[in-house]
Structures are given as structure tokens and as C-alpha cells.
Amino acid sequence: MTPLPAAQRIEALDVVRGFALLGIFLMNIEWFSRPFTSFGEGMPRGLTGLNWLASWFIAYFVQGKFWTIFSLVFGMGFAVMLLRAEQTGREFKRVYLRRVLALGVFGAAHFIFLWDGDILFTYAVSALMLMVVLYGRPKPLLLAIAVAVGLGVALDADGFFGVAAGLALAGLLALFMRSEKKPLRVPLFAFLLLLLGLGLSLGATALWLLPDAPLEPRLPLTVFGPLTLLMAGLAWRYHQPPEKRALRMGATLYLFAATAMTLMGVVQHFGPDPLALPATPAAATASAPAVAQPPAPSASGAEKKKSREERVAEAKAEREKRLKEQAEEKALEIKTFTTGSYGDAVDYRARRFPEKAGGDFGASVLFIGMFLLGAWFVRSGVMERTQDHLPLFRRLALWGLPLGIGLGLAGSLIAMHHTPGDRHDGWLMAQGLVMLGNLPACLGYVGLVVLMLHGGPLVSRIRVLAPMGRMALTNYLTQSLICALYFHGYAFGQWGMARAWQVVFVGVVFAAQLAFSHWWMARFRYGPVEWLWRGFTYRELPRLRV
């Protein structure tokens, strides 16, 4: 297989990719001058005026919407490469695995040497899991899971358990995408989900009824049990036809995670804190006013009360320990990137990389969902023939943007900040609503960009972003390089820049990148990093000059 000539590229894909780069930059810049360990705390407190407005706009109109666009486009690129291999009868799997390996190397280097908000390694891991979903075989997959679990136990390394979980999820998804087996006339994937959902639901019931059951697992099991049963029913109902499986599974995976977060937030916000629940009925009786007691009372009630109190105390101590560790990690991160040397920064990120890598395997299911959605857009012909599908893109824009952004704004009315350790501030529920809205908003933005491409002379100028999208990897890495040098203490040290000025900074840098992209692509066929990436993928460096 040879690289795709520029003449055969899909213009809409390049324009959407360039558009996504702007949103990604607006999202990322905050975390070059704010500790990444505060990522889950929402908008910084104390903002006013333009700084508050800039932070609010990015939080609810940009953040979450553009990494999903980027992921959607990544899946589209996967499908383009696969379609071309099918049309020419060339090898695909080995070529794509080399492509993924190279992307993983770029991502690891980006994380360690530039910035710990890297998404390239995450994409590489998720693309590998996508290959497992589409082409993996049971025996090698089971062996890989066993090896990962064994290494996790032997080395006491949690990251390997993340790898095992990711592989197991990919194998489960493969059953929906490829298996036609029907035990008891139920599709195998739906059958297994049904068993899993019943097990989770029974486990949740037991945790609520048994007095000595663990406290913390109650909430997730209570939510995931019924949701898994619902997913089993949907998988049973919508397993056919095969050509729609990528679309259905992609949307379901994302919405499953977002719905779970929202429901957990609702239960957490309105329900009692499990660490503040009253003791068992026996303990409550023991704490009531004294009445006549029979002689020689049994100590079992007191023991149960003590056991309950001890478990609550241990759980609270564990929670406080986690909060203390998070505060210490945040202080270390701020010190490293404000006063530390470049070597200190590299060392800090290198020590965090194994945890990131393991977590990426576990989190890959969310990205697989977006990749499958993107692949459907290409394999269905929607992105190749956008002119023929303008009614679809019009519906996406008219329905997706109001619904998606509306859900995010509804979340902002509940909570825009989070205090670590506060389970009743509504933050998890608010973020669940934002996450639910990200998918329709993402599709709405894509629809809007395509409509602009086919619109009048003024709005169709958005195609000016195409060269930016053609060298997206180079531009993404360049953004990180510029920001790392400008904000971190080992260079220009502008850590803590006001939020409104960050938006101005993005505008200036993006405009410069856009101009450079036009200059470069007028003379060369690929961006510099894309050229190296293709050389590794196809085992030959393509001709660079036009």
C-alpha cells in the first residue's frame, strides 16, 4: 500500500480536522499554565469579567466537544485507509499496526518531553483496541489478558490491570461487531451483557441489604447494573443489520458512559453519603434510650456496631488520604513547572507515564465508540459525498448544537466548580450532563462545518482550514512546543496567564500556524511529522516536494 495522493483526499475531512485543531488548542492551553491535577475541579474560582467569560465559553461551548470531533475524524481516517486497502486488494492490518506503533511513539515522546495532556498515545492505544474489536482472535486475546493480569500481580502494578480490562472490553465488543452466535436465540453479546447486568444488579442489592457489606461499591453497582441490562436489550434489538453495527455501537458506547456518569451524579447528589449512613438496625437499637434489658446481653450487637464504625472510619481515612495525596501532587506539579528545570519536568512526566499508559487501555472504550462512529461516516459514503447528504448535516447542525450545548448549559446551572471530597456539590451530575451533550454538539459542529463548505462565498471560506488539517499532527505538536516554552518556568515562565489573554494567545498562534500551513502545503505534499509518520507506516519515505 502507498500513501494517499493529495488529489484523492476528502476535503471535508481536512477542513473538519483543521477546525477541530482550533477547539483543541482552546481546550489545551489552560493546562499549560494550570496544574493538570486540578483537571476535575471545573472553572477556576475567583474569575471575573472577561476572564470568567472566556473560561465559561470554553468550558461549555468547546471543552469536550472538540476532542470528540478529533476522535471522530481519527475514525474517519481509519476507514479511509481500510477502504483503500479493500479497493486495491493490498495488506491493511500490518500497515495500520505500524501506523499505530509510530503514533504511540510520537505520543509517548510528546507526553514525556513536552506536555502531560497528550492524546496521541491514547489514540494509539484505542486504535490498537479497535483492531482487536475488528480482527482479534479469541485465544491470543485471552492469553494477552492472562499475561497482563499475571504481570499486574507479580509486579504489583495497577497499570497492567488497566491493560487487561481494556483487552477484555475490546473482546466483548468484538462479539457484537462480528459474532452471529445466538445462545437461547439471543445474540451472544446481548446474552453476556444480560448475565453481567443481572450479576451487577444482584451484587448491588446485596451491598444495600447486608449490614457488613463494603460501602463504596454501592453507588457504581447500583447504576451500572440496570444500565448494563438496558444495553443488553438494545444490543438484542438492534444487532441487525451488520452494516449499521458501527454506528449503533459507537453511539451506545459513548452514551452509556455519559448516562452512567449522570445517574451516578444524581444518586450521589440526592442520596445519602454511604459514610454518613446510620449504623445497622442493631446498632441503632443499641444507641436508643435505655430500657429494661434481659440479663447477660449478647455482645454481637456491639460487635456489629464496632465493625460498622470501624469500616466507616477506615473508608473516611482512605478518602482523606487520597485528598491529601492529591494536594501534595498538585503542589509538586506547580513547583515543577514554575521553578523547576527542564530535567525536573521530564522526570515528573516520565514517572507518571506508566500510570497514564495503563489508564489509556481502560479508557479506550470511549474512544473506540467515537472511532466507530467516524468509520461509519466514511463507509456509508456520507463524508465522501457530502453534497448528496446535506439534509443529514443540516439535521445534525439544527438538532445537535441546541441539544448538546443546552445540556452543557443545564449542567452549568447545577455546578461550575468542584471541591475535591465534596460528594454533594452536584459536580458529577453536572459533568454527566455536559458529557451527554458533547456527542450531539460534536456532530452538530461537524454538520455546521460541512454546511458552510457548501454555502455561499463568505461562509465557504472555511475551507481555508484545509491545509491546517492536512498537517494536523505537526500543528498539534507545534502548539505543545510553543506553549511549553512560553508558559513553563524552565523557559519564559508565563505560568498562570489570565484566561482571556490565553484566548488571544491561541488566536495569534493559530493564525501563524494557518499561514505557515498554507505556505508549506503549497510546496510540499505532507507536513514534516506526517512525512515521517507515513515513512514508518509504509516503510518508505514518500516524495515530499509537490
Sequence and secondary structure as in RCSB ss.txt:
>XXXX:A:sequence
MTPLPAAQRIEALDVVRGFALLGIFLMNIEWFSRPFTSFGEGMPRGLTGLNWLASWFIAYFVQGKFWTIFSLVFG
MGFAVMLLRAEQTGREFKRVYLRRVLALGVFGAAHFIFLWDGDILFTYAVSALMLMVVLYGRPKPLLLAIAVAVG
LGVALDADGFFGVAAGLALAGLLALFMRSEKKPLRVPLFAFLLLLLGLGLSLGATALWLLPDAPLEPRLPLTVFG
PLTLLMAGLAWRYHQPPEKRALRMGATLYLFAATAMTLMGVVQHFGPDPLALPATPAAATASAPAVAQPPAPSAS
GAEKKKSREERVAEAKAEREKRLKEQAEEKALEIKTFTTGSYGDAVDYRARRFPEKAGGDFGASVLFIGMFLLGA
WFVRSGVMERTQDHLPLFRRLALWGLPLGIGLGLAGSLIAMHHTPGDRHDGWLMAQGLVMLGNLPACLGYVGLVV
LMLHGGPLVSRIRVLAPMGRMALTNYLTQSLICALYFHGYAFGQWGMARAWQVVFVGVVFAAQLAFSHWWMARFR
YGPVEWLWRGFTYRELPRLRV
>XXXX:A:secstr
     GGGS HHHHHHHHHHHHHHHHHHGGGGSS GGGGGGBS TT  HHHHHHHHHIIIIITTHHHHHHHHHHH
HHHHHHHHHHHHHT   HHHHHHHHHHHHHHHHHHHHHT TT  HHHHHHHHHHHHHHHH  HHHHHHHHHHHHH
HHHHHT HHHHHHHHHHHHHHHHHHHHH    GGGS HHHHHHHHHHHHHHHHHHHHHH TTS STTHHHHHHHH
HHHHHHHHHHHHT   GGGHHHHHHHHHHHHHHHHHHHHHHHHHHS  TTTS   HHHHHHTS      SS  SH
HHHHHHHHHHHHHHHHHHHHHHHHHHHHHHHHHHHHHHH  HHHHHHHHHHHHHHHHHHHHHHHHHHHHHHHHHH
HHHHTTTTTTGGGGHHHHHHIIIIIHHHHHHHHHHHHHH SB  TT TTSSHHHHHHHHHHHHHHHHHHHHHHHH
HHHTS TTGGGGGGGHHHHHTHHHHHHHHHHHHHHHHSTTTT  TT  HHHHHHHHHHHHHHHHHHHHHHHTTBS
S HHHHHHHHHHHTS    B 
